[in-house]
Amino acid sequence: MNKFDVKSFFNKILFSIKNTWNFKLSKNQKRAICAAGLAVVLLILFLCVKGCSSGNSRKNTLSIVEMYYEKGEYDRALDKLEALLQKNPRDKELISIMDKIIAAKSSEADSNGGFDGNVNVNLDTNGLQSSFDSMRDEIMRNNQAMKDQLAKSNAENEKNRREMEELVKQQKIQQEENLKQQKALEEKRAKEEAAQKALEEKRAKEEAKKAAEKKAQEEALAKKNAQLKKEMNAVNDEIQQGKVKLSIGNYNGALENFARAQSLLPVSEGEPAFSSNKYSEIARALYEASQNASDPNDQKRLMSTAVTYAEECIKNDPKDASSQYILAMDAYNKKDWPKALDYLSKAVANDGKNYLYYYNLGRVQYMMKKYSEAKQSFTTTCQLNSNFAPARYNLGLTNLRLNDQKSALAEFRRAHDIDTRYEKAYLEEGRVLYRLGDYSGSVAAYLNVVRINNTNREALKELGSAYYQMNKFSEAENSFRQSLALVPSGTEDPLTNYNLSTVLYEQKKTVDALTYAKKAYDSYSLIRDTNSKANIVYNYALLLDKSGKTTDAISKYSEVLQIKSDHLKTLTNLGVMYMNSNPPDADMALAMFERVYSLDKNNFEVNNNLGSAYLAKKDYKNAITYFQNALRLDSKNNDVRYNLAQAFASDGQYDNAKTTYIELLKMQPDNWDAYVELGKVCLTLQDNSNAEKYLIYVQTKQPSYRKSEVDVLLSSIQN
């Protein structure tokens, strides 16, 4: 709301009055007019204060002041103002009002002393009326705004009141609900406590009853105890005597004791548990004796009797793990894998802490090719007994079956770390390393086997193969010879004879190599594998070929093809033999080489041989094709490059021949045949200067090399 400026309004009224007077006023007249104007101003001021001060004590006091002022009771008005000023003596508004009242009082006194009441004052009432109307409208607007504000405030207060009532109502409802829940909870607790108390009372009664029953049983047992003890001691004595006799090899006496123990069963009390326990004890003793007996007949008899007692035990106690294990091992010995698997599965279910049960379960699973299950069983065995080397070894074998060679290698190493004389673990380590291409590691492993057992033929043979891969032919020869020296009389080992033959040939010991190749050939029928058979016959044919026994070699090569028709080396060697025969049989050679080419187009040797065969047949274009193929497969082979240059020259492609000879001489600058042939090509191309240069270079560096031919060529140029 805009504040009403009294002073400004008063000045406006005086200015209006002054401008409307048509004559000059005396001093008294001016005082009278000022008093009248002041009265009007005070009236307006009163209305403004009244409209703006409703409900306030200060405003109420000012209203009273204005009332007194209006009635001309200036002293009483001043008294009221004085009371307000005492509270706030610097209030400018109160001071201003007081000044105006004092001025009004002074004007009244002056009027009564010399003012002529008959003086006619001409005022501009229209101007005053307009100002009064404007002031009235402003006051009304201000009052209306205050009313609107008050109405809005009342509405908000009413809304807040209703919300407060609703909140109080909801709180009351929630409080009632909480009380209800609390009551229900207390009732529930009371019921539970009552039930617990009843349960405890029931348990107390039951325990008292059990105690009474137990006491009665103990009293009854005490009466029978002497007889029961006598019966049990008789059974145990017979079993103990039987065990002692087993330990000294008196198997018949032991079996008699066990039979008498069985005749004393069942005892008067503790059945069937006591009987099953005794049958299990007898079965275990017999099984262990069967494992230690040296005579196979004793082993069989003891094991058979152990099975009988184990079966008696199972009748009384189907969950006896040791009896199930004995029955499983009997099935294992008979290679009845499903039955063994069934009993061992039951044994580990009833006794999950016995590592031997899991170990033999893994062995059965391995035999049944259930490799993933076997791996789990062997892993469990290792967890139950980390120092049981056979479990590590068998876990390694299982990993091999699962194509996990690295894990297998780790297990074999753990096995021989536990048992430093574990021969089989070293042997399998060597085999894995050989397959992985670690030949030096493989040799070390095989040497450990030989250190433990120098009669292990398999280790010696495989050691020789590892040495061969390392090009240690002398060491390989020695290993193969040691292995052959251990072959049982009347038997043959064609593979080792074959291997020894190959290492002897590598050492240029052709005669000895042929001897052992013949031994391998004579007994190759003992070999089942077709590839091994073919290789043995091929090796014999090759050594016959190298020894100059061509007819026998061709016969044996043909025999290889009967075993394995696609034996590439045999087909290649036969083709070479036909090419080298006198006269060369190019057609037969081509037949062999084309057969190899159809099986392996990227074979360098066959492409080179085909080129040579076609060159011999003067089929230069095909010769060029296959020589180019061979050169792509071996770009550094200068023999092929020379043959290709010859084929180009023979086919009349002299530029290509020249280029090829030049490339050859860059790589092989002492190839004197190439210089001569290049000189001839240059002559054909009428490049006499270069032809002369190449021929003179040969004549200078190698005067005797193809001398007559070089002289004739140079003479043709110089003439």
Disulfide bonds with the S-S distance in Angstrom:
none
